[in-house]
Amino acid sequence: MLRKILLGLLAVFVVIQFFRPEKNQSTAPSPNDIATKYAVPADVQTVLKRSCYDCHSNNTTYPWYDNIQPVAWWLSHHIDEGKDELNFSEFTTYTPKRARHKLEEVGEAVTDGWMPLGSYLWIHHDAKLKPEEAKLIADWASNLRSQIPAPADEEEEHHH
């Protein structure tokens, strides 16, 4: 009985290897990338690419274990969630209000240390932000946020 169950599980494991999610890899630069409209200094870009872009852009660098199901589905789900929350490759499509809010969240995320995710850092040790890198990203996000004009309704909220 145990042998049949194990063989059945093995068969399911083999079959699911043929069902793979679409990879989040873009060969061309996005025309809506944040760098097409806003200044992203080279040192900031380096940190963003290393620590943020796998989940927050249209181009993920996949690890070897992405070829094993159900891990690929789990990774795909995380990437989709990350891109829904913030996508640097589509940043210029955001309204000024949303862009300002996302930049505020970027600063909070790196300053408070809840990004990159702990589960991501288990494997991607190099993505861990050093204190000076977190400050660099937070300062850049804050500075960029101040350059985006606040919508009229947002200005009114701050005056009351």
N, C-alpha and C positions, 0 to 999 in steps of 0.2 A: 504494500500500500504506500509506504513512504517513498519507495523507489518510483512509483507511478507519479506521485505528486512532484517529486524532484525533476523527473523527466518532463512533466507538463510545464513546470516553471522554467526549465531550460528552453523548451520550445517557444514559450511566450517571449522570453528574453531574446532569443535569436530572431523571431519574427519582428519584434518592435525595432530592431536595428535598421530595418528597411524604411521606417517612417521617420523622416528627419524634418525638423523645422527649417524654414528658410533662414539663411545666414544674414546677419546684419553687416553686410560689407558692400560699400559703395566704391566703385573704381574711380569715379570722377568727383572732383570737389563740388560740394553743394553750393549753388548760387545763393542760398539763404544762410550760409555759414556766418556765425557771429563776426568773423574776421573780415567779411566783405563790407561791413558797414561800420564796425567799431574797431578801435585800436586794441590789439591783443599783443602786448610786447612778447618778444621771443622767450624770455624766462617764464612768463605766465603760460604761454602756449605749451612749453615743454612740460610743465607740471600738469596742465589740463589734459594733455595727451596721455601722460603716464598714469594719472590717478583718476580721471573722470570720463574720458572719451569712450571707454569700452561699453559703458552703460548709458552715456548721455551724448551720443553722436550717432551718425549713420554708418559708422565704420568701427566694428569691434575686432580686436585681435583675439582670436580664439585659442584657448589652450588645447593640448592634445586630448584631454578627457572629454572635449565637446563631441567627439566622435562616438561616444557611448551613450546609448539610451538607457534610462530615462533622463540622464544628466543633461543632455542637449535641450530637452523640453524645459527643464527647470531653468537653465541658463537663458533660454529664449524668453521665458516668462519674465525673468528679472530684467533683461535688457528692454523688453517692451514696456515694463513698468517705469524703468529709468527714463526712457525716451518720452513717455507720456508726461512725466514730471518735469523734465528739462531736456531739451535737445539742442545742443550747441550748433548742430548742422542745420537746424531750421529756425534759429534764434531770430533772424530778421523778419520772420512772418508773425512774430508776437506783436500784440498791441503795445504801445508805450507803457500802459499801466501794468500789463503782464510782464513785460521785460524788466521793468523796475522791481516788481515783486520777486521775480526769479533771481535777480541779482542780489536782492536783500537776503533771500533764502540761501544763495551760494555762500555769502559771507557768514551767515549763522551756521550753516552746515559744517564749514571747515573750522570755524572758530570754536564751536561747541564739540567738534570731533565726531559727529554722527555720520559724516561722509569722509572718505569712502566707507562703505558698509563693512562691518567687522567680518561678515561671511566672505566678502570679496578679498579682504586682507589676509585671510587664512592661507591662501595660495599665492596671492600677488603681494608679497611682502614689500616689493619696491614701490608700490602705490601708496604706502603709508606716508602721510604728510609730516614732514619735520615742522616744528613750530614756526620757523622762519618762512617755510613754504605756505603754511596756512595763513600767516599774516600777509604774505605777498598776494595770495588769491583774494583774501578778504578786502584788502586795501584796493586792489584793482577793481573788484566788483563794486565797492562803495563809490569809487571815483567814477566808474563808468555809469553807475546808476544816477549820479548827480548830473551827468551830461545829457541824460534822456529827459526831455521836457515832461514834467508831471501833467497829467490830464487835469482839466479844470475841476472835475469832481474830487480828485485826490487832493488838490490844493485846498479846496473848501473844507475837507475833513480835518486838515491840520490847523486851520484857523479857528475852529470851534472848540 
